[in-house]
């Protein structure tokens, strides 16, 4: 552990200043180092400068903290194409410095190291660490190749983490316990599924479906369908209504209203339709009077006519 000098800057404030030195590797791919520093164990390391090869040192000035603090400075290498490595605890060369009200002489002769240059991106990722475990970063991560931000867990809103209404967990789940105010929500691609109390609602490119046990309601581009344990009702895009039942007696009941069947009604092998017919040419039974007309009924392929009279 080395100590930083304390001096007074132009504004009269105390500041720590020190020089970090290292030995460059004998590797033609080596382009230089980015110096990242922060309080030891905090997991937050900010950039304090870039030193291209063949440079081997950097002078850093920081506002002196009120108490003595131990800092770690990582020498993160980049290659000749400015591709940056990431911090790997225990592997990336580190220089430890004590700063604060305790002054002293800085000697980095025992902190020399070599850098192993690998692949990465142009911008240094700022990592959030929990011990030796990376739980987030902001910038370019050379390991994943992702540029942006990632956090193992993230909480937004509220007065603190305990009541944040929007958050994610380490398993990848997203939680929202609040009200969407104004604007609009757009979900592009994929499938949206909402499950609560045994009821599942699914929305995707194929349509919309709500299920509750054996019952379901489904809307697609070709049909609207209600399905239950004893049958289903289907309305096709062509306007055709189909009703099927597998319950007792295989009966279908429509109550409270009027069912209109256009042209023909078929049940099993029996079809009934309104002709209209004005006469019949077969049969020997005497009719009480001339009927107003006849209704056609077909049973197993044979046509029959039923007379009807005005009320």
C-alpha positions as CSV (number, residue, x, y, z in Angstrom):
1,X,0.0,0.0,0.0
2,X,1.4,3.4,-1.0
3,X,0.5,6.8,0.3
4,X,-0.5,9.9,-1.7
5,X,1.0,13.4,-1.2
6,X,-1.3,16.1,0.1
7,X,-1.1,19.7,-1.3
8,X,-3.3,22.8,-1.5
9,X,-4.6,23.7,-4.9
10,X,-5.3,27.1,-6.4
11,X,-8.7,27.4,-4.6
12,X,-7.2,26.6,-1.2
13,X,-8.6,23.1,-1.1
14,X,-6.5,20.1,0.0
15,X,-6.0,17.5,-2.7
16,X,-4.1,14.2,-3.0
17,X,-1.7,13.9,-5.9
18,X,0.4,10.9,-6.9
19,X,2.0,9.2,-9.8
20,X,1.3,5.7,-11.0
21,X,4.0,3.8,-12.9
22,X,4.1,0.4,-14.5
23,X,6.0,-1.7,-17.0
24,X,4.6,-2.2,-20.5
25,X,4.4,-5.7,-21.9
26,X,6.6,-6.7,-24.9
27,X,3.6,-7.3,-27.1
28,X,3.2,-5.7,-30.5
29,X,-0.6,-5.8,-29.9
30,X,-0.4,-3.6,-26.8
31,X,-1.8,-0.1,-27.4
32,X,-1.8,1.4,-23.9
33,X,-3.8,1.4,-20.7
34,X,-6.9,3.1,-19.3
35,X,-6.6,3.9,-15.5
36,X,-9.7,3.2,-13.6
37,X,-9.9,4.0,-9.9
38,X,-12.2,3.9,-6.9
39,X,-12.5,3.1,-3.2
40,X,-11.3,-0.4,-2.6
41,X,-14.2,-2.9,-2.4
42,X,-16.8,-0.4,-3.6
43,X,-17.1,-2.0,-7.1
44,X,-17.3,1.5,-8.7
45,X,-14.3,2.4,-10.8
46,X,-14.1,5.6,-12.8
47,X,-11.7,6.5,-15.6
48,X,-8.8,8.8,-14.6
49,X,-6.9,8.8,-17.9
50,X,-5.6,7.0,-20.9
51,X,-1.9,6.4,-21.4
52,X,-1.0,5.2,-24.9
53,X,2.2,3.1,-25.5
54,X,5.0,3.7,-24.9
55,X,3.9,5.7,-21.9
56,X,4.4,4.1,-18.5
57,X,3.1,6.5,-15.9
58,X,0.3,9.0,-15.1
59,X,-0.1,11.7,-12.5
60,X,-3.5,11.9,-10.8
61,X,-4.9,14.7,-8.5
62,X,-8.0,14.1,-6.4
63,X,-9.8,16.1,-3.7
64,X,-8.6,14.8,-0.4
65,X,-11.3,12.9,1.6
66,X,-11.9,13.8,5.2
67,X,-10.8,10.4,6.4
68,X,-8.1,8.0,5.3
69,X,-9.3,5.8,2.4
70,X,-7.8,2.9,0.5
71,X,-8.2,3.1,-3.3
72,X,-7.6,0.6,-6.0
73,X,-6.4,1.8,-9.5
74,X,-6.7,-0.8,-12.3
75,X,-4.5,-0.6,-15.3
76,X,-6.9,-1.8,-18.0
77,X,-5.1,-2.4,-21.3
78,X,-6.3,-1.8,-24.8
79,X,-4.8,-3.0,-28.1
80,X,-3.5,-1.1,-31.1
81,X,-7.1,-1.0,-32.5
82,X,-8.4,0.7,-29.3
83,X,-10.2,-2.5,-28.3
84,X,-10.5,-2.3,-24.5
85,X,-10.2,-5.2,-22.0
86,X,-12.5,-5.5,-19.0
87,X,-11.6,-5.6,-15.3
88,X,-11.0,-9.1,-14.1
89,X,-10.4,-9.0,-10.3
90,X,-7.2,-10.8,-9.5
91,X,-5.9,-10.7,-13.1
92,X,-6.0,-7.0,-14.2
93,X,-2.9,-5.2,-12.7
94,X,-3.9,-3.1,-9.7
95,X,-2.1,-0.4,-7.8
96,X,-3.3,0.3,-4.2
97,X,-3.1,3.9,-2.8
98,X,-4.0,5.3,0.6
99,X,-5.5,8.8,0.4
100,X,-6.9,11.3,2.9
101,X,-5.6,13.3,5.8
102,X,-2.6,11.1,6.1
103,X,0.2,12.2,3.8
104,X,3.4,10.4,2.8
105,X,5.8,9.6,0.2
106,X,4.6,7.6,-2.8
107,X,6.8,4.7,-4.0
108,X,5.4,2.5,-6.8
109,X,8.6,0.5,-7.4
110,X,7.0,-2.7,-6.0
111,X,3.8,-2.3,-8.0
112,X,5.1,-2.9,-11.5
113,X,3.1,-5.4,-13.7
114,X,2.4,-6.4,-17.2
115,X,-0.9,-6.2,-19.1
116,X,-2.5,-9.0,-21.1
117,X,-4.2,-7.4,-24.1
118,X,-7.4,-9.0,-25.4
119,X,-10.5,-8.1,-27.4
120,X,-13.1,-5.5,-26.3
121,X,-14.7,-2.3,-27.4
122,X,-13.8,1.4,-27.7
123,X,-15.3,2.6,-24.4
124,X,-14.3,1.4,-21.0
125,X,-17.1,-0.3,-19.1
126,X,-17.6,1.0,-15.5
127,X,-18.3,-2.1,-13.5
128,X,-20.4,-2.5,-10.4
129,X,-19.0,-5.3,-8.2
130,X,-20.3,-7.2,-5.2
131,X,-17.0,-8.6,-3.9
132,X,-15.5,-10.4,-6.9
133,X,-18.8,-10.8,-8.7
134,X,-19.8,-8.4,-11.5
135,X,-23.4,-7.3,-10.9
136,X,-23.6,-4.4,-13.5
137,X,-21.8,-2.2,-15.9
138,X,-22.2,1.0,-17.9
139,X,-20.3,1.4,-21.1
140,X,-18.7,-1.3,-23.4
141,X,-18.3,-4.8,-21.9
142,X,-15.6,-6.6,-23.8
143,X,-16.7,-10.0,-22.4
144,X,-20.3,-9.9,-23.7
145,X,-19.6,-7.4,-26.6
146,X,-22.6,-5.3,-25.4
147,X,-22.4,-1.5,-25.4
148,X,-24.8,0.2,-23.1
149,X,-25.9,-0.7,-19.5
150,X,-26.7,-3.9,-17.7
151,X,-27.5,-4.6,-14.0
152,X,-28.3,-7.9,-12.3
153,X,-31.1,-6.1,-10.5
154,X,-32.6,-2.7,-11.0
155,X,-35.2,-0.7,-9.1
156,X,-36.8,2.5,-10.2
157,X,-39.1,5.0,-8.5
158,X,-40.6,5.2,-5.1
159,X,-38.8,6.7,-2.0
160,X,-36.3,3.9,-1.9
161,X,-35.5,0.3,-3.0
162,X,-38.1,-1.2,-0.6
163,X,-41.1,0.4,-2.4
164,X,-39.8,0.9,-5.9
165,X,-42.8,0.3,-8.2
166,X,-40.7,-0.8,-11.2
167,X,-37.9,-3.3,-10.8
168,X,-36.3,-6.4,-12.2
169,X,-34.8,-9.4,-10.4
170,X,-31.8,-11.6,-10.9
171,X,-34.0,-14.2,-12.6
172,X,-34.9,-11.8,-15.4
173,X,-38.4,-11.1,-14.2
174,X,-39.9,-7.6,-14.7
175,X,-42.3,-6.2,-12.1
176,X,-44.6,-3.2,-12.3
177,X,-46.7,-2.2,-9.3
178,X,-48.1,1.2,-10.3
179,X,-50.2,3.0,-12.8
180,X,-49.2,3.9,-16.4
181,X,-50.0,7.5,-16.8
182,X,-50.5,8.9,-20.2
183,X,-48.8,7.9,-23.4
184,X,-49.0,4.4,-24.9
185,X,-47.5,1.0,-24.5
186,X,-46.2,-0.9,-27.5
187,X,-45.1,-4.5,-27.5
188,X,-43.4,-5.5,-30.8
189,X,-43.0,-9.2,-31.5
190,X,-43.0,-12.1,-29.1
191,X,-45.9,-13.2,-26.9
192,X,-47.6,-11.3,-24.0
193,X,-48.9,-13.7,-21.3
194,X,-50.8,-12.6,-18.1
195,X,-51.8,-15.2,-15.5
196,X,-53.8,-14.5,-12.4
197,X,-56.2,-16.6,-10.4
198,X,-56.2,-19.5,-12.8
199,X,-57.1,-17.2,-15.8
200,X,-54.5,-16.9,-18.5
201,X,-54.6,-14.2,-21.2
202,X,-52.3,-14.6,-24.2
203,X,-51.7,-12.1,-27.0
204,X,-49.3,-12.8,-29.9
205,X,-49.2,-12.4,-33.7
206,X,-51.7,-15.3,-34.0
207,X,-54.4,-13.6,-32.0
208,X,-55.9,-13.2,-28.6
209,X,-56.9,-16.0,-26.1
210,X,-58.3,-16.2,-22.6
211,X,-58.4,-19.5,-20.8
212,X,-59.9,-20.5,-17.5
213,X,-59.6,-24.2,-16.8
214,X,-61.3,-26.1,-19.7
215,X,-63.1,-22.9,-21.0
216,X,-61.5,-20.6,-23.5
217,X,-62.3,-17.6,-25.7
218,X,-60.1,-17.2,-28.8
219,X,-60.0,-14.5,-31.5
220,X,-57.8,-15.1,-34.7
221,X,-57.8,-13.7,-38.2
222,X,-60.1,-16.6,-39.3
223,X,-62.5,-17.2,-36.4
224,X,-64.0,-16.3,-33.0
225,X,-64.4,-19.3,-30.9
226,X,-65.8,-20.1,-27.4
227,X,-64.8,-23.5,-26.1
228,X,-66.0,-25.4,-23.0
229,X,-65.9,-28.9,-21.6
230,X,-69.2,-29.8,-23.3
231,X,-68.8,-28.1,-26.7
232,X,-67.9,-25.0,-28.6
233,X,-69.4,-22.1,-30.6
234,X,-67.4,-20.8,-33.6
235,X,-68.0,-17.9,-35.9
236,X,-65.8,-18.1,-39.0
237,X,-64.5,-15.1,-40.9
238,X,-67.1,-15.9,-43.6
239,X,-69.9,-15.4,-41.1
240,X,-70.7,-19.1,-40.7
241,X,-71.9,-20.0,-37.2
242,X,-71.1,-23.5,-35.9
243,X,-72.4,-24.9,-32.7
244,X,-71.3,-28.3,-31.3
245,X,-72.0,-30.1,-28.0
246,X,-70.8,-33.2,-26.4
247,X,-72.9,-33.1,-23.3
248,X,-76.1,-34.9,-22.3
249,X,-78.4,-35.6,-25.2
250,X,-76.2,-33.6,-27.5
251,X,-78.6,-30.7,-27.4
252,X,-78.0,-27.1,-28.2
253,X,-80.2,-24.5,-26.5
254,X,-80.6,-20.9,-27.5
255,X,-82.8,-18.9,-25.1
256,X,-83.9,-15.3,-24.8
257,X,-84.0,-14.0,-28.4
258,X,-84.3,-15.1,-32.0
259,X,-82.1,-17.4,-34.0
260,X,-82.2,-16.7,-37.7
261,X,-81.0,-19.4,-40.1
262,X,-80.5,-18.3,-43.7
263,X,-81.7,-20.9,-46.3
264,X,-81.1,-24.2,-44.5
265,X,-80.8,-25.8,-41.1
266,X,-79.1,-29.2,-40.8
267,X,-79.1,-31.3,-37.7
268,X,-77.4,-34.7,-38.1
269,X,-78.8,-36.3,-41.3
270,X,-81.9,-34.1,-41.3
271,X,-82.1,-30.8,-43.2
272,X,-85.0,-28.3,-43.1
273,X,-85.4,-25.3,-45.4
274,X,-88.1,-22.9,-46.6
275,X,-88.6,-23.6,-50.3
276,X,-91.0,-21.9,-50.8
277,X,-93.1,-24.7,-52.3
278,X,-96.7,-24.1,-53.5
279,X,-97.7,-27.7,-54.1
280,X,-96.8,-31.3,-53.4
281,X,-97.1,-34.2,-55.8
282,X,-97.1,-37.2,-53.5
283,X,-99.0,-38.4,-50.5
284,X,-102.6,-39.6,-50.1
285,X,-103.7,-37.9,-46.9
286,X,-106.5,-35.4,-47.2
287,X,-105.7,-31.9,-46.1
288,X,-108.3,-29.9,-44.2
289,X,-107.8,-27.0,-46.7
290,X,-105.4,-25.7,-49.2
291,X,-102.2,-24.9,-47.4
292,X,-100.4,-21.5,-47.6
293,X,-97.4,-23.4,-48.8
294,X,-94.9,-26.2,-48.0
295,X,-91.7,-26.5,-46.0
296,X,-89.0,-28.8,-47.4
297,X,-87.4,-31.4,-45.1
298,X,-84.8,-33.9,-46.3
299,X,-84.1,-37.0,-44.3
300,X,-81.2,-39.2,-45.3
301,X,-81.3,-37.8,-48.9
302,X,-85.1,-38.1,-49.4
303,X,-87.1,-34.9,-49.7
304,X,-90.4,-34.5,-47.9
305,X,-92.8,-31.5,-47.8
306,X,-94.8,-30.3,-44.8
307,X,-97.8,-28.1,-45.4
308,X,-98.4,-24.9,-43.3
309,X,-101.4,-22.7,-42.9
310,X,-102.0,-19.0,-42.0
311,X,-102.7,-18.5,-38.3
